[in-house]
Amino acid sequence: MKRRLPAVDPALASRGGASRDGQPLSYNRVPAPDLAHWIGRIYVTIIDAPDDHCLECGLFNDAPVLRLQLKGKWAARVREGQWDEGPSACFSGPHSRRMPVSVTGSFVSVGAVIRPGVSRRRRARAMGDYLDRIVPFEEEGFDAEAVLARLDPRAPAEELALALENWLRSGLPGSEDFVIDPLAQRFEVLAFADPSESVAAIARRCDVEVRTLERIVRRDFGLTPKQVLRRARALDMASHLRGVADQGEADDLMLRYYDQSHLIRDFTELFGMSPRQFVETPQPILTLTLEARQAHRLEMMERLTPGQSRPWV
């Protein structure tokens, strides 16, 4: 499918640079080595816009995120209804489909993407409890004011990333209680590599019974293995359509779908629009998250080294 992306809104200016197609990018990178066992990505998004500018877009994350909104007035359509917030700290669960969001004015967002299979012994909850939800830090026992006080929205991106990492090391209560399930993290890598593979084949690769894999994935991803793989196919295709994927994969991505109607059906159900509409509709916020996911994916597959120039830049 040919991509003819609409021009980026001239009112928006990203300090994270832009892709070859002119799509705004965030500053995102691997976490410090001592955090990499449970954090998959650190990102900082800084977008300048007029105070009255309202950007309508969406989010579609396949992993939970510790999200710190330092600037901007945000709104989202979550599982319980409408969520509205200014500067805030929240835990954003993974999404089963595109979540409509909007933000008014300039915005600064800092976050840590949590790897699957990470939980706390004393407050363990299945990921399905967080699916398509945004939960205030206080509900999880975190001190929102304490972490927000550490982050200056006027600071450069890397300074904000380092401040977040310092809080993750020393200010996050209960982090010493984190436990990690290696099966969930193995499934994450296999889903990145080939989400068209069958659940039975992946179970064999992991040397477990299908029922065991299904139980762990449902607990740690909030969805069944088949749903996770379907979402991964769609997110990879969306990244390709927005020009933030390795275009050398284009043919392989198309072959993951039986035919054009299969692609259109899956894409429309998960994104709320056809692939053509997705290309023709500006998607700046969603593109930011897709780009960070693709960088993480290629690094996890060892096709890209941290710090290496990305194929779409």
C-alpha positions as CSV (number, residue, x, y, z in Angstrom):
1,M,0.0,0.0,0.0
2,K,1.4,3.4,-1.0
3,R,1.8,6.0,1.7
4,R,1.0,9.7,1.1
5,L,1.0,11.2,4.5
6,P,-0.7,14.5,5.1
7,A,1.4,17.5,5.9
8,V,2.2,17.9,9.6
9,D,0.2,20.7,11.3
10,P,2.5,23.7,11.2
11,A,1.3,24.8,14.6
12,L,3.1,21.8,16.1
13,A,6.9,21.7,16.7
14,S,8.6,18.6,18.2
15,R,11.9,19.0,19.9
16,G,12.6,15.3,19.3
17,G,13.1,15.9,15.6
18,A,11.2,14.3,12.7
19,S,11.1,11.3,10.5
20,R,12.0,11.4,6.8
21,D,8.3,11.9,6.1
22,G,8.2,14.8,8.4
23,Q,6.4,13.0,11.2
24,P,7.2,14.4,14.7
25,L,9.3,12.1,16.9
26,S,9.9,11.8,20.7
27,Y,13.2,11.4,22.4
28,N,13.3,7.7,23.4
29,R,16.0,5.3,24.3
30,V,16.8,2.1,26.2
31,P,16.8,2.5,30.0
32,A,20.0,2.4,32.1
33,P,21.3,-1.2,32.4
34,D,20.2,-1.5,36.1
35,L,16.6,-0.8,35.1
36,A,16.5,-2.8,31.8
37,H,15.1,-6.0,33.5
38,W,11.8,-4.3,34.1
39,I,11.8,-1.1,32.0
40,G,11.6,-1.5,28.2
41,R,11.8,2.2,27.1
42,I,12.3,5.7,28.4
43,Y,10.7,8.4,26.4
44,V,10.4,12.2,26.5
45,T,7.9,14.1,24.3
46,I,8.1,17.8,24.0
47,I,5.7,19.5,21.6
48,D,5.3,23.3,21.3
49,A,1.9,24.6,20.2
50,P,-0.3,27.6,20.7
51,D,-2.1,27.7,24.1
52,D,-5.5,27.3,22.5
53,H,-4.5,24.6,20.0
54,C,-6.4,21.3,20.5
55,L,-4.9,18.2,19.0
56,E,-7.3,15.3,18.5
57,C,-5.5,12.0,18.1
58,G,-5.1,8.6,19.7
59,L,-2.9,6.2,21.7
60,F,-2.3,2.5,21.1
61,N,0.2,1.0,23.5
62,D,0.9,-2.7,23.8
63,A,2.6,-2.3,27.2
64,P,1.8,-0.5,30.4
65,V,3.4,2.9,30.9
66,L,4.3,5.0,33.9
67,R,3.3,8.3,32.4
68,L,4.1,11.8,33.7
69,Q,2.3,14.7,32.1
70,L,4.2,17.8,32.9
71,K,2.4,20.2,30.7
72,G,-0.7,20.3,28.6
73,K,-4.4,19.6,29.3
74,W,-5.2,16.0,28.4
75,A,-8.4,14.1,27.7
76,A,-8.9,10.5,26.9
77,R,-11.8,8.0,26.4
78,V,-11.0,5.2,28.8
79,R,-12.8,2.1,29.8
80,E,-14.8,3.8,32.6
81,G,-15.7,6.9,30.4
82,Q,-14.0,10.2,30.0
83,W,-10.6,11.1,31.7
84,D,-9.5,14.7,31.9
85,E,-6.3,15.9,33.5
86,G,-3.7,18.6,33.5
87,P,-0.2,17.9,34.9
88,S,-0.4,14.5,36.5
89,A,1.3,11.2,37.2
90,C,-0.6,8.1,36.1
91,F,-0.3,4.4,35.3
92,S,-1.6,3.8,31.7
93,G,-2.5,0.2,31.0
94,P,-2.0,-1.5,27.7
95,H,-4.7,-1.0,25.0
96,S,-6.9,-3.5,23.3
97,R,-7.6,-1.0,20.5
98,R,-6.8,2.7,19.7
99,M,-7.8,5.0,22.6
100,P,-9.0,8.4,21.4
101,V,-7.1,11.3,23.2
102,S,-6.7,15.0,22.9
103,V,-4.4,17.6,24.3
104,T,-4.7,21.4,24.4
105,G,-1.6,23.6,24.2
106,S,2.0,22.7,24.3
107,F,2.7,19.5,26.1
108,V,5.6,17.7,27.8
109,S,5.2,14.0,28.6
110,V,7.8,11.7,30.2
111,G,7.4,8.0,30.7
112,A,8.8,4.6,31.3
113,V,7.4,1.6,29.4
114,I,7.1,-1.4,31.6
115,R,8.1,-4.8,30.2
116,P,5.6,-7.7,30.4
117,G,5.8,-10.2,33.3
118,V,6.7,-7.5,35.9
119,S,4.6,-7.5,39.0
120,R,4.8,-6.7,42.7
121,R,4.4,-9.5,45.3
122,R,2.4,-7.4,47.7
123,R,0.1,-5.7,45.2
124,A,-0.1,-8.2,42.4
125,R,-3.0,-7.5,40.0
126,A,-3.7,-9.1,36.6
127,M,-2.9,-6.8,33.7
128,G,-6.5,-7.2,32.6
129,D,-7.5,-4.9,35.5
130,Y,-5.6,-2.1,33.7
131,L,-6.6,-2.8,30.1
132,D,-7.8,0.4,28.4
133,R,-7.5,2.3,31.7
134,I,-5.6,5.3,33.1
135,V,-5.0,4.9,36.8
136,P,-3.8,7.8,39.1
137,F,-0.5,7.2,40.8
138,E,-2.2,7.5,44.2
139,E,-4.4,4.5,43.5
140,E,-1.2,2.4,43.1
141,G,0.4,3.7,46.3
142,F,2.8,6.1,44.6
143,D,3.4,9.7,45.6
144,A,2.5,11.8,42.5
145,E,3.7,15.1,43.9
146,A,7.1,13.7,44.8
147,V,7.9,12.5,41.3
148,L,6.4,15.5,39.6
149,A,8.6,17.8,41.8
150,R,11.7,16.1,40.4
151,L,10.9,16.9,36.8
152,D,11.2,20.4,35.4
153,P,9.2,20.8,32.2
154,R,11.6,23.4,30.9
155,A,14.6,20.9,31.1
156,P,16.1,19.2,28.1
157,A,14.9,15.7,27.1
158,E,17.9,13.8,28.4
159,E,17.9,15.6,31.7
160,L,14.2,14.6,32.2
161,A,15.0,11.0,31.2
162,L,17.8,10.9,33.8
163,A,15.6,12.4,36.5
164,L,12.9,9.8,35.8
165,E,15.5,7.0,36.0
166,N,16.7,8.4,39.4
167,W,13.2,8.3,40.7
168,L,12.7,4.8,39.4
169,R,15.8,3.7,41.4
170,S,15.2,5.5,44.7
171,G,11.7,6.9,44.9
172,L,9.4,4.1,43.7
173,P,8.0,2.4,46.7
174,G,8.0,-1.4,46.6
175,S,10.4,-1.7,43.6
176,E,12.5,-4.1,45.6
177,D,9.4,-6.4,45.6
178,F,9.2,-6.6,41.8
179,V,9.2,-10.1,40.3
180,I,9.6,-11.0,36.7
181,D,8.2,-13.9,34.7
182,P,10.7,-14.9,32.0
183,L,8.0,-16.7,30.0
184,A,6.1,-13.4,29.5
185,Q,9.3,-11.7,28.3
186,R,10.1,-14.5,26.0
187,F,6.7,-14.3,24.5
188,E,7.2,-10.5,24.0
189,V,10.3,-11.1,21.9
190,L,8.6,-13.8,19.8
191,A,5.6,-11.6,19.2
192,F,7.9,-8.8,18.0
193,A,9.7,-11.2,15.7
194,D,6.8,-13.0,14.0
195,P,3.3,-12.3,15.2
196,S,1.9,-14.5,12.4
197,E,3.2,-17.6,14.1
198,S,0.6,-19.8,15.7
199,V,0.2,-19.9,19.5
200,A,1.0,-23.6,19.5
201,A,4.3,-23.0,17.7
202,I,5.2,-20.3,20.1
203,A,4.4,-22.6,23.0
204,R,6.7,-25.2,21.6
205,R,9.5,-22.6,21.2
206,C,9.0,-21.7,24.9
207,D,8.9,-25.4,25.9
208,V,5.5,-25.1,27.7
209,E,2.0,-26.4,27.2
210,V,-0.4,-24.1,25.3
211,R,-2.6,-23.8,28.4
212,T,0.4,-22.6,30.4
213,L,1.3,-20.0,27.8
214,E,-2.3,-18.8,27.6
215,R,-2.5,-18.4,31.4
216,I,0.7,-16.4,31.7
217,V,0.0,-14.2,28.7
218,R,-3.6,-13.4,29.8
219,R,-2.3,-12.5,33.3
220,D,0.6,-10.4,32.1
221,F,-0.7,-8.9,28.9
222,G,-4.4,-8.6,29.7
223,L,-5.3,-10.4,26.5
224,T,-5.1,-13.9,25.1
225,P,-2.0,-14.9,23.1
226,K,-4.0,-14.8,19.8
227,Q,-5.2,-11.2,20.6
228,V,-1.7,-10.1,21.5
229,L,-0.3,-11.4,18.2
230,R,-3.1,-9.8,16.2
231,R,-2.4,-6.5,17.9
232,A,1.3,-6.8,17.2
233,R,0.6,-7.4,13.5
234,A,-1.6,-4.3,13.4
235,L,0.9,-2.1,15.2
236,D,3.7,-3.1,12.9
237,M,1.5,-2.3,9.9
238,A,0.5,1.0,11.4
239,S,4.1,1.9,11.9
240,H,4.8,1.1,8.3
241,L,1.9,3.2,7.1
242,R,3.1,6.2,9.2
243,G,6.7,5.9,7.9
244,V,8.3,4.9,11.2
245,A,9.2,1.3,10.4
246,D,12.0,-0.4,8.5
247,Q,10.6,-0.2,4.9
248,G,12.7,-3.3,4.1
249,E,10.0,-5.2,6.0
250,A,7.1,-3.9,4.0
251,D,6.5,-7.1,1.9
252,D,6.9,-9.3,5.0
253,L,4.4,-7.2,6.9
254,M,1.8,-7.5,4.1
255,L,2.3,-11.3,4.0
256,R,1.2,-11.6,7.6
257,Y,-2.4,-11.0,6.3
258,Y,-4.2,-13.5,4.1
259,D,-5.5,-10.8,1.7
260,Q,-6.5,-7.1,1.6
261,S,-9.9,-7.8,3.2
262,H,-8.2,-9.5,6.1
263,L,-5.9,-6.4,6.6
264,I,-8.8,-4.0,6.3
265,R,-11.1,-6.0,8.7
266,D,-8.4,-6.3,11.4
267,F,-7.2,-2.7,11.1
268,T,-10.6,-1.2,11.1
269,E,-11.6,-3.1,14.3
270,L,-8.4,-2.2,16.2
271,F,-7.9,1.4,14.9
272,G,-11.5,2.4,14.2
273,M,-10.6,3.3,10.6
274,S,-9.4,1.6,7.4
275,P,-5.7,1.6,6.5
276,R,-6.3,4.2,3.8
277,Q,-8.1,6.5,6.3
278,F,-5.3,5.9,8.7
279,V,-2.8,7.2,6.2
280,E,-4.9,10.2,5.2
281,T,-5.7,11.3,8.8
282,P,-3.0,13.1,10.8
283,Q,-1.8,10.9,13.7
284,P,1.0,12.8,15.4
285,I,0.6,11.5,19.0
286,L,0.0,7.9,17.8
287,T,3.0,8.1,15.5
288,L,5.3,9.1,18.4
289,T,4.3,6.0,20.3
290,L,4.6,3.7,17.2
291,E,8.1,5.0,16.5
292,A,9.3,4.3,20.1
293,R,7.8,0.8,19.9
294,Q,9.5,0.1,16.6
295,A,12.9,1.2,17.9
296,H,12.4,-1.0,21.0
297,R,11.2,-3.9,18.8
298,L,14.2,-3.8,16.4
299,E,16.6,-3.5,19.4
300,M,15.0,-6.5,21.1
301,M,15.4,-8.5,17.9
302,E,19.0,-7.3,17.7
303,R,18.5,-5.7,14.3
304,L,19.3,-2.3,15.7
305,T,21.8,-1.4,18.4
306,P,21.0,1.3,21.0
307,G,22.1,4.7,19.6
308,Q,22.3,3.5,16.0
309,S,20.5,5.6,13.4
310,R,17.0,4.3,12.8
311,P,15.9,3.4,9.3
312,W,13.1,6.0,9.2
313,V,15.2,9.0,10.3
